[in-house]
Amino acid sequence: MIGQRKFKHWVWLNEEGKKRYGHIFSGDVPVVSMIPTVCGIEGHSERCYMIYHEELSEDEFDKFIANLAERFNVSKEEIKKHIASGKFENRIPLREKYVGGAGTNHPGFFG
C-alpha cells in the first residue's frame, strides 16, 4: 500500500497514543499534512491528522481496520467500504491528543 507522493508528512505517537495504537503502528504514521485539521469526532469538533493509509504497511492497515471494527462493533469489510466511499476524503482521522509531534520532507515548510 505504498503511495507515490513527492512530499511526505508523518506524525509520531505520544505515550497515550502508544498505549492506544502502539500495537498497530511500528513507527511514524503517514498523514496527509503535518498541520492538523478540525474533524467532527463523536459529535464534537476536535483537532486531528488525516492518516494517509496508502503508505501504511499491509499489516498496519489490517490491524488498524480490525481495531476500528472492534471499537465500533462492525465488520472489517464495512470499515473498508466506508473508507472507499469517499468519507473523510478517503482518510482516517487520528486525534491530535495521541500525537507527540509531526514531520515532513517538504522544503517549503522550512523556508
C-alpha positions as CSV (number, residue, x, y, z in Angstrom):
1,M,0.0,0.0,0.0
2,I,2.8,2.4,-0.9
3,G,1.7,5.8,-2.1
4,Q,3.7,7.8,-4.6
5,R,3.8,11.3,-3.0
6,K,6.7,13.6,-3.8
7,F,6.5,15.2,-0.3
8,K,5.6,13.2,2.7
9,H,4.2,14.1,6.1
10,W,4.2,12.0,9.2
11,V,3.4,12.1,12.9
12,W,4.7,10.0,15.8
13,L,2.6,8.8,18.8
14,N,3.0,10.3,22.3
15,E,2.8,8.0,25.3
16,E,-1.0,7.9,25.4
17,G,-1.0,7.2,21.6
18,K,1.5,4.4,22.1
19,K,-0.8,2.8,24.7
20,R,-3.8,3.0,22.3
21,Y,-2.1,2.4,18.9
22,G,1.4,1.2,19.6
23,H,0.4,-2.4,18.7
24,I,-0.6,-1.1,15.3
25,F,2.0,1.4,14.3
26,S,5.6,0.3,14.5
27,G,7.0,3.8,13.8
28,D,5.9,7.0,12.2
29,V,2.3,7.3,11.0
30,P,1.9,8.8,7.5
31,V,-0.5,11.7,7.3
32,V,-1.9,14.0,4.6
33,S,-0.4,17.0,6.2
34,M,1.8,17.7,9.2
35,I,-0.6,20.5,10.1
36,P,-3.6,19.3,12.0
37,T,-7.2,19.9,10.8
38,V,-10.5,20.0,12.6
39,C,-12.7,16.9,12.4
40,G,-16.1,16.1,13.7
41,I,-15.5,13.1,16.1
42,E,-18.2,11.7,18.3
43,G,-20.4,14.7,17.9
44,H,-17.8,17.4,18.6
45,S,-15.0,19.2,16.9
46,E,-11.5,18.0,17.6
47,R,-8.1,18.6,16.1
48,C,-6.8,15.6,14.2
49,Y,-4.4,14.4,11.5
50,M,-5.7,12.5,8.5
51,I,-3.9,9.2,8.1
52,Y,-2.5,8.6,4.6
53,H,-3.5,5.0,4.6
54,E,-1.9,4.2,1.3
55,E,1.5,4.4,3.0
56,L,0.7,2.1,5.8
57,S,2.1,-1.4,5.6
58,E,-0.5,-4.1,4.9
59,D,0.0,-5.3,8.4
60,E,-0.6,-1.8,9.9
61,F,-3.6,-1.2,7.7
62,D,-5.2,-4.6,8.6
63,K,-4.5,-4.1,12.4
64,F,-6.0,-0.5,12.2
65,I,-9.1,-1.7,10.4
66,A,-9.5,-4.5,12.9
67,N,-9.1,-2.0,15.8
68,L,-11.8,0.3,14.3
69,A,-14.1,-2.7,13.6
70,E,-13.9,-3.9,17.2
71,R,-14.3,-0.3,18.6
72,F,-17.4,0.4,16.5
73,N,-18.8,-3.2,16.6
74,V,-18.9,-3.5,12.8
75,S,-17.2,-5.8,10.3
76,K,-13.8,-5.1,8.8
77,E,-15.5,-5.1,5.4
78,E,-17.9,-2.4,6.5
79,I,-14.9,-0.2,7.7
80,K,-13.1,-0.8,4.4
81,K,-16.3,0.1,2.4
82,H,-16.6,3.3,4.5
83,I,-13.0,4.3,3.7
84,A,-13.5,3.6,0.0
85,S,-16.8,5.6,-0.1
86,G,-15.1,9.0,0.0
87,K,-16.0,10.0,3.5
88,F,-13.1,11.8,5.2
89,E,-11.7,12.3,1.7
90,N,-10.8,8.6,1.9
91,R,-8.8,9.2,5.1
92,I,-9.0,8.1,8.6
93,P,-8.7,10.7,11.4
94,L,-6.1,10.4,14.2
95,R,-6.8,12.6,17.2
96,E,-4.1,15.2,17.9
97,K,-4.2,14.2,21.6
98,Y,-2.4,10.9,20.6
99,V,0.3,12.6,18.7
100,G,3.7,13.7,20.1
101,G,5.0,15.6,17.0
102,A,5.0,15.8,13.3
103,G,7.5,16.0,10.5
104,T,7.8,16.4,6.7
105,N,10.3,16.2,3.9
106,H,8.7,19.3,2.2
107,P,11.3,22.0,2.0
108,G,8.6,24.8,1.8
109,F,7.9,24.2,5.5
110,F,11.5,25.1,6.4
111,G,12.0,28.3,4.3
